[in-house]
Amino acid sequence: MRHPLRVLFLAAVALIVSAPAIAAPPTREEIDVDRTRTIPAGALCSFDFVVHSEGHRTTTTFTNPDGSFDRFTIHLSSWKITYTNPANGKTLSTVLAGPVIVEALPDGRALVRVPGNDGHFVVKGEGPIYTDNGLIIWIAPSVEAWPNAIEILHASGGYRTTEEFATVICDALA
């Protein structure tokens, strides 16, 4: 028959020894965003346009058992983006859903996945003119530079190129 204190002691030692192998719980940052910025002529369209982003963003960061960065996710809620051409007052709006998942790769680059609805634009009287939905996966130069795709690995369900986006959106705002 085992001695209860010895079993308890061995269990405690096992927990202490295995503790470094357990990753820290994820951290969460929640912020409300209400941001307006101007995209200068030539960056996307041949004219300046204003982008207003508003909603709630939750960023959750996960670490490996050794404490190093593993990945982060961004979830948006009640998120709306409105593009406005100040020269003529035309606007386009979309609601974003996400999420965005950014994982560190061993070589310092990042794997980025965006499953879900990432933009749906409708023009009154015309109907939908642009949509990005489904799944897009790309390689980014680093975790910090995650929005900058250097290689698209997969795009399904309607994701389109930046050039297609610019053509459709800029034409609708012109």
RODO-2510 file (C-alpha; in nm, 4 decimals, decimal comma):
residues 174
     n   res          X          Y          Z
     1     m     0,0000     0,0000     0,0000
     2     r     0,1300     0,3443    -0,0952
     3     h     0,1741     0,6168     0,1577
     4     p    -0,0643     0,9069     0,0735
     5     l     0,1977     1,1770     0,1470
     6     r     0,4523     1,0089    -0,0815
     7     v     0,1978     0,9980    -0,3670
     8     l     0,1122     1,3640    -0,3079
     9     f     0,4832     1,4574    -0,3008
    10     l     0,5530     1,2722    -0,6274
    11     a     0,2530     1,4365    -0,7924
    12     a     0,3763     1,7809    -0,6826
    13     v     0,7272     1,7099    -0,8176
    14     a     0,5780     1,5954    -1,1496
    15     l     0,3801     1,9206    -1,1773
    16     i     0,6843     2,1339    -1,0958
    17     v     0,9041     1,9513    -1,3478
    18     s     0,6415     1,9686    -1,6221
    19     a     0,5443     2,3332    -1,5574
    20     p     0,7942     2,4835    -1,8052
    21     a     0,6386     2,2716    -2,0819
    22     i     0,3008     2,4394    -2,0370
    23     a     0,2513     2,7573    -2,2383
    24     a     0,1314     3,0699    -2,0672
    25     p    -0,2356     3,1498    -2,1197
    26     p    -0,3065     3,3709    -2,4212
    27     t    -0,3201     3,7466    -2,3747
    28     r    -0,6072     3,9562    -2,5080
    29     e    -0,6189     4,3176    -2,6112
    30     e    -0,9595     4,4688    -2,6786
    31     i    -0,9956     4,8133    -2,8292
    32     d    -1,2652     5,0241    -2,9855
    33     v    -1,1484     5,1815    -3,3103
    34     d    -1,2753     5,4983    -3,4758
    35     r    -1,0096     5,5978    -3,7281
    36     t    -1,0128     5,8148    -4,0398
    37     r    -0,7245     5,8448    -4,2833
    38     t    -0,6707     5,9722    -4,6364
    39     i    -0,5267     5,7483    -4,9072
    40     p    -0,3365     5,9765    -5,1448
    41     a    -0,3907     5,9808    -5,5192
    42     g    -0,1762     5,7195    -5,6885
    43     a    -0,1625     5,4807    -5,3918
    44     l    -0,4724     5,2930    -5,5090
    45     c    -0,6948     5,5294    -5,7062
    46     s    -0,6042     5,8227    -5,9296
    47     f    -0,7635     6,0534    -5,6692
    48     d    -0,7487     6,1001    -5,2920
    49     f    -1,0097     5,9117    -5,0933
    50     v    -1,0925     5,8879    -4,7250
    51     v    -1,1171     5,5621    -4,5294
    52     h    -1,3171     5,5556    -4,2064
    53     s    -1,2874     5,2383    -3,9942
    54     e    -1,5057     5,1867    -3,6905
    55     g    -1,5723     4,8905    -3,4622
    56     h    -1,4297     4,6655    -3,1934
    57     r    -1,1041     4,4694    -3,2358
    58     t    -0,9888     4,1826    -3,0151
    59     t    -0,6309     4,0627    -3,0587
    60     t    -0,5364     3,7381    -2,8855
    61     t    -0,1678     3,6411    -2,8667
    62     f    -0,0506     3,2843    -2,8054
    63     t     0,2969     3,1757    -2,6954
    64     n     0,4897     2,8496    -2,7142
    65     p     0,5836     2,6544    -2,4002
    66     d     0,9273     2,8246    -2,4035
    67     g     0,7572     3,1672    -2,3972
    68     s     0,8328     3,2554    -2,7582
    69     f     0,5668     3,3977    -2,9869
    70     d     0,3471     3,1400    -3,1633
    71     r     0,0586     3,3265    -3,3275
    72     f    -0,2042     3,5935    -3,2875
    73     t    -0,5621     3,6272    -3,4026
    74     i    -0,7638     3,9389    -3,4735
    75     h    -1,1423     3,9272    -3,4449
    76     l    -1,3542     4,2220    -3,5491
    77     s    -1,7059     4,2903    -3,4304
    78     s    -1,9445     4,5638    -3,5397
    79     w    -1,6700     4,6633    -3,7841
    80     k    -1,7562     4,8942    -4,0724
    81     i    -1,5294     5,0553    -4,3295
    82     t    -1,6470     5,3460    -4,5429
    83     y    -1,4547     5,4784    -4,8432
    84     t    -1,5406     5,8349    -4,9479
    85     n    -1,4301     6,0421    -5,2454
    86     p    -1,4277     6,3948    -5,0964
    87     a    -1,4289     6,5506    -5,4441
    88     n    -1,7762     6,4185    -5,5309
    89     g    -1,9165     6,2781    -5,2025
    90     k    -1,9555     5,9215    -5,3340
    91     t    -1,9194     5,6521    -5,0676
    92     l    -1,8902     5,2738    -5,0433
    93     s    -1,9186     5,0757    -4,7204
    94     t    -1,8579     4,7210    -4,6074
    95     v    -1,8780     4,5237    -4,2859
    96     l    -1,5787     4,3028    -4,2051
    97     a    -1,5894     3,9807    -4,0103
    98     g    -1,2494     3,8076    -4,0238
    99     p    -1,0797     3,6552    -3,8323
   100     v    -0,7149     3,7032    -3,9241
   101     i    -0,4706     3,4399    -3,7975
   102     v    -0,0966     3,5188    -3,8124
   103     e     0,1550     3,2452    -3,7263
   104     a     0,5311     3,2787    -3,6911
   105     l     0,7341     3,0562    -3,9233
   106     p     1,0777     2,9191    -3,8267
   107     d     1,2503     3,1289    -4,0967
   108     g     1,1154     3,4597    -3,9542
   109     r     0,8354     3,4993    -4,2062
   110     a     0,4660     3,4659    -4,1173
   111     l     0,1786     3,2502    -4,2395
   112     v    -0,1425     3,4536    -4,2630
   113     r    -0,4924     3,3070    -4,2968
   114     v    -0,8150     3,5007    -4,3449
   115     p    -1,1200     3,2735    -4,3457
   116     g    -1,4564     3,4389    -4,3884
   117     n    -1,6015     3,7621    -4,5144
   118     d    -1,3408     4,0248    -4,5876
   119     g    -1,5421     4,2821    -4,7789
   120     h    -1,8730     4,3034    -4,9641
   121     f    -1,9532     4,6241    -5,1531
   122     v    -2,2981     4,7041    -5,2920
   123     v    -2,3848     5,0061    -5,5062
   124     k    -2,7421     5,1289    -5,4782
   125     g    -2,9250     5,0467    -5,8007
   126     e    -2,6467     4,8141    -5,9228
   127     g    -2,6158     4,5508    -5,6533
   128     p    -2,2926     4,3812    -5,5408
   129     i    -1,9839     4,5089    -5,7218
   130     y    -1,7082     4,3433    -5,5175
   131     t    -1,6720     4,0702    -5,2579
   132     d    -1,3856     3,8879    -5,0886
   133     n    -1,4965     3,5767    -4,9067
   134     g    -1,3853     3,2192    -4,8539
   135     l    -1,0254     3,1591    -4,7519
   136     i    -0,7036     3,3351    -4,8419
   137     i    -0,3611     3,2239    -4,7171
   138     w    -0,0345     3,4064    -4,7778
   139     i     0,3255     3,4324    -4,6655
   140     a     0,4291     3,7687    -4,5192
   141     p     0,7875     3,8910    -4,4719
   142     s     0,7451     3,8894    -4,0909
   143     v     0,4822     3,8804    -3,8177
   144     e     0,5065     4,2590    -3,7860
   145     a     0,4549     4,3052    -4,1617
   146     w     0,1699     4,0511    -4,1830
   147     p    -0,0574     4,2566    -4,4142
   148     n     0,2111     4,2552    -4,6854
   149     a     0,1783     3,9366    -4,8881
   150     i     0,4937     3,8210    -5,0613
   151     e     0,3382     3,4950    -5,1829
   152     i    -0,0285     3,3904    -5,2083
   153     l    -0,0570     3,0209    -5,1208
   154     h    -0,4328     2,9786    -5,1548
   155     a    -0,7339     3,1901    -5,2479
   156     s    -1,0816     3,0450    -5,2743
   157     g    -1,4400     3,1598    -5,2618
   158     g    -1,3962     3,4903    -5,4383
   159     y    -1,0788     3,6550    -5,3121
   160     r    -0,9350     3,8896    -5,5717
   161     t    -0,6145     4,0830    -5,6340
   162     t    -0,5355     4,4352    -5,5170
   163     e    -0,5548     4,5471    -5,8800
   164     e    -0,9090     4,4079    -5,9143
   165     f    -1,0075     4,5755    -5,5884
   166     a    -0,8645     4,9092    -5,7055
   167     t    -1,0400     4,8939    -6,0408
   168     v    -1,3832     4,8165    -5,9004
   169     i    -1,3690     5,0428    -5,5941
   170     c    -1,2023     5,3374    -5,7677
   171     d    -1,4484     5,3200    -6,0592
   172     a    -1,7421     5,3234    -5,8154
   173     l    -1,5999     5,6234    -5,6261
   174     a    -1,5004     5,8244    -5,9363
***
